[in-house]
Amino acid sequence: MSDTPQYGLEQARAQLPLIASEAVAGYSSVITRHGKPVAVVVPVEQWRDQQIRALKQGGVLALRGSGRGLWPEGAASAVSQLRDEWV
């Protein structure tokens, strides 16, 4: 990852068109905050391939927790209320 260009947040904001062009060309970039990596911009194909590999490796379990926060704490009561609306 040492050959990967790194941009501070402000620099990344100013250079976003360049960073996007680099991603289209197949190159990744690291965005840092206070010198620490916080995000990586990668080509979409690379990201898709990684997501597919992760799903194949973990199967359905790879999705575990991905819906966290979609339902309120009392999800059972929320579902019950939705069912009551359809009766």
Summary of the structure (lengths in Angstrom):
residues: 87
radius of gyration: 19.9
end to end distance: 57.3
largest distance: 61.0
contacts: 171
relative contact order: 0.10
helix: 53%
strand: 16%
